[in-house]
Amino acid sequence: MRSYLKGAVALSLLGLGSTAIAQDLVIAATGGTFEEVLREAYVTPFEEETGLEVSMASQDSTVGPLKAQVEAGNVKWDVVYLAPIDSEIAKKDDLIHPINYDVVDADGLREGAAKPSRIAALYSASVVAWNSAGISEDVGPQAIFDLEQYPGKRAIRSSTPYGVLEIALLADGVAPDNLYPLDLDRAFAKLDEIKDEIIFYTANEQGVQLLASGQATIGVIPNGRAFKASRDGLDIDYSFNGGVNFVDYWVVPKGAKNPENAMKFLDYITKAEGQQVVGDVMAYGGNNPAADEAYSAEHQKHMPTYPTNAKGLVTMDSDWWSQNLKPVFSRWQSWTLN
């Protein structure tokens, strides 16, 4: 999702990632800190419990490399982590196996987490965040557009219209239940009201820095980034009110060399214990609500799956986005550059 267009044209990569050696299981997921957390939460304990040897390949959660592998008949990965829109495209393009729910235990998972060919991996949100030295009260989408009460620059990511367009429409009075299909003319007209005050950033860490330093008064960033910044003592606060919830997925590519082991791993990641590790570090929710019970009451307030927070979020319609991705991205890119 986060950079589908780039991934879709990178078909020549064939998804070799960081490993091409034979293993019992090869998992492809976003690298860096996320890979480290996945190893601690799932991969290492899965290896210890099953005796299987697992390797990890780094890829940016887009569907392009997976599509290239499947179409070339040269699938390197057994389990792949995909962002919402990308998982939707993978399903529609018939690139992924059905999940074997005789092996994967879906009992007790969140509603909608267990889909025929995908299983929910991570629940995150784009949230309204602000410089807490300048704004002391909780605010929502309307505050981004209230230049009189909350003067200053706005921090908006230049590469990702999803989340931003929804928040603009919510600020303009669209009811959450009527958000999709997105009224693009209305969303862009709303954003035009603040365009001269927007600082576009390209990486999430830049958005955090803009808000923490006071260069921007208010903006939109991922809840996990806002949580970490606040925990580390930076001048950032945020609210789930009027934010947009995203659900990333685990999938098994067609032609995977180790589909049986892939299903065993997907079953393993439904356990609450591993999800608690991810939530503690990143404040992202998992597919098993039992994991939430282990968090302190204070930490639960930072989780998008916490009931009070979940009520304030709207869930991205990845089906609508998968059908409209290219024209909306084109319009967004033109708008940000002009």
N, C-alpha and C positions, 0 to 999 in steps of 0.2 A: 504494500500500500504506500509506504512512505516515499518510494521513488520508483513506482511501477514503470513509468515510461522509460527511464534509464535502463531498468532491468530487462524490459521487453526487447530492447534493441541490442542487448549485449548477448545475443544468441551464440556468438562464437566462443564464449567462455567455456561452454559445456560443463560448468559447475565443478571444476576440479577442486576448488576451495583449498583448504590447507592440508588435505590428505588424499592420496589415491591408492593407498595400499589396502590389501585384503584384510577385512575385519569381520567379526561376528555381527557388528552393527555400526553403521555410519550415520551420524546425526548432523544435519546442517542447520545452523542457527546463527543469529547475529553474534559477532565476536566481542572482544573486549570484556568489560565488566559483566555483561550479560552471560557470556560463555563461562566465565569464572563462577558465577552464581549457579548456572545450570549444572556445572560439574559437581559443586558442593551439594546441591539440593537433590539431584537425580542421578547423574551419570555414575559417580563413584559408588554410592550405595547400591545402585542397580547392578554394577559389576560385581560387587562383593556378595550380593544376594544370589545372583544367577550364575556367576562364574564366566559370563560372556565378556569378550573384549570389545570395548566401544572406542571408536575414534570420532573426533568432531571436525567438521569443516565449517569455515566461516563464510557466510553469505548474508546479504542484507535484507532478508525476509521478502524478496520480490519473486514473482513467478517466472520471470524470463529465463534464468539459468535452469530451473526445473523443466520448463517447457523444452528447452534445447536438448537436454539429456533424454527426455522421453521420446521426442521426435527423431533423435539420432539413434535410438536403440542402445544407448550407452549410459545407463543410469548408474551414477556413482553413490547416490545417497539412498538410505532406507527410511529415514524419518526427516521431515523438513518442517521448519518453523516458518509460517507465512503470515503476513499482515492481512487484515480483513478483506480488502478488495482483491488482493492477490489470491487468497484462498477461494474466493468466489469465482474468479476467472479460471483457476485450476479445476474447479468442479465443472464449470460450464464447458471447458475445453476437453473434458474427459481425460485429465492427466493423472488422476489419483485413484487409488484403490478404495473400495468400500471398507469401512472399519468393521472388523470382526468382533461384534459385541458378545460373542460366545467366549472370547478371550478377554476383551476389555470390559471391565465391570463398570457400567454406567449408573448403577443404583446410587441414589443419593446425590448425584451431581446437580449443578444448577440447571434451572429450566433452560432448554435450548443449547446446553453445552455439548451434548452428544448428538452430532448430526450424522447422516448416513456415510459420508466420506471424509468427515473432519471432526476433530474433537478440540474443544476450547483449550487454549494454552494459558492465556494471560488476559486479564481485564484491566485496562488502563483508561485514562481520560485526558482530553484537552480541557484545561481549566482556566478560568480568569484568575490571574495572579497580579500582585501589585507590590510596589515598594512600601514596606510597612512603616518606614520612617515618615512617609508622606501621607499615607492613608491608614487610619487606625481602626476603621469599622469594616465588617464584611460587606463586600459588594458583589454584583453580578454583571451579566452582559451589558445592561444599560449604562453602567459606569464607564465602559470603554468609550461610549459615544457622547458622554456628558463632559464636554470640554470646559464648561463653565465651572462646574463643581469640582472636577478633577482635571485641572489643566496639566499639560505636559505631553511628552511623546508617548506613543503606543508601540509596543514591541509585538510584531507579527512575523511569523516565519514565511519566507518568500516562496518556498517550494511546495507548501502543502495547503491547498484551499479547504480540504475537508477539516471539519472542526471550526474553522474561521467563518465559513459561509453560514453554517448552522447557527453559530453564536450571533452573527449579525441579524439573522432573521428572528431569533428569539428576542433580541434587544428591540426589534422593530414591532414586537407584539404578536408574532405568529405563535399560536399555541403549539406545544410540543407534539400533540397528536396529529397536527396538520402540517408538520414540517416538510414531509416528503410527499410528492416530488418537490425538490427545492425550487423556489421562485428565484431564479438567478438574477433577473432584472432588479427585483426588489433587494436582494442581498447586496449586489454591487452598488446600487444607489445608496444603500445605508453605509457601506464602506467608503463611498465617495465623501461622506460628511467628515471623515477624519483622515482622509488620505494624506493631506499635507503634514499631518502630525505623526505619521507612521514611520518607524525605523524598521526596515525589513532585515531580519537575520536569517542566516542560512543553516546554522547548527543550533541545537537546543541549548547547548552551553552558552552560546552568545546571548540567547534570550534571557537566560538566568543572570548573566553579567549585566545586561542592560537594566534589568529591574533592580538588582541588588545595589548597583552603583547610583541609582536614581537618574540615569540618563533617560530612562523611560519610566513613566509613572505607573503604567498598567499595561497588561498585555495578555497573550495566550501562550501557555507552555504546557508540557505534559505534567500530570500530577506527580509522577515519580521524581522528576527534576525539581519541582517546587518543594516536595517533601524533603529531599536531600539538602537543598539550599537552606531551608528553614531549620532543619536539624543541625546543620553545620554553623548556625548562628548568623547567617546572612539576613539582610533586611528584606525578606520576602514573606508574604503571606498569600493565601489563596483560598478559593471557595469552590466547592463542587456544584453550587447553584448555577444552573444554566450551562454546565459543561457538557461535553460530548463523550460518551462512552464508546471505547473500541474493544473488540474481541479478536485477538490473534488466535491462530489455530495450528495444531500439529496435523500433518498429512503424511501419507505413505505414497510415493510416486508409483505409477504403473511401471513395471519392469524392475522394481527394486529387487536386489539380489537376496535380501534376507527379510522377506515379509513376515515370516513367523516371529522372528525376534523383534521386528518393529512393533507388532501387536503386543508382545510382552512388555515392551518399553512403554507403549501408550497406556497399558493397564497400570504400570508402575507409577506413572506421573499423575494418576488420579488420587493417589494417597495424600492425605492431608499433611503429613510430616514434611515432605519436600516443598509443598506449596507454602508452608509457614516460613521456610528459609528464604524463599524468594520474596515473600511479603515483608519480612523483617528488614531486608536490605533495600528493597526497591519500592515498597508500598504499592505493589500491583497485586490484584487478586487472582486466585486460581479457580479451577472449575469445581472444586469441592468446598461447599460452605462450612464443612466441619473444621477447615483450617482457620476460619475466622475466630473460632472460639478460643484459640490459644493466644491471641494477641491481647495486650493490655487494653483497657478501655480507652486510654489516651491514643494508643497506636491505631485502634480501629477507626478513629476519627479521620485518619489520613488515607484510609483504604476506599477505593471507588466501590467496592462491594459492601461496605458498611451500609445497613439499610437506610439510615438517614441521608447518607451521601447519594446512594443509588436513586433515591426518590427525586433528587435534584438534577439528575443527569438524563439526557436523551441518548438513545443508542443509535449509532451510525447505521444507516441502511446501506449495507455493503452491496446488496443486489442493485439498488438504484445507481450507486457510484460505479459499479462495474460496467453498467450499460452506458453511462454518460461520461466516463473518465476522460477520454481524449478531448472532446469539445470543451469540457469545463476546465481542464488543465490549460488548454490553449487560450481560452478567454482569461483565465487567471494570470498566466504568464504575460499576456499582452497588457493587462491592467497594472500589474506590478511594475512593468518597465516603462509605462507611459504616464 
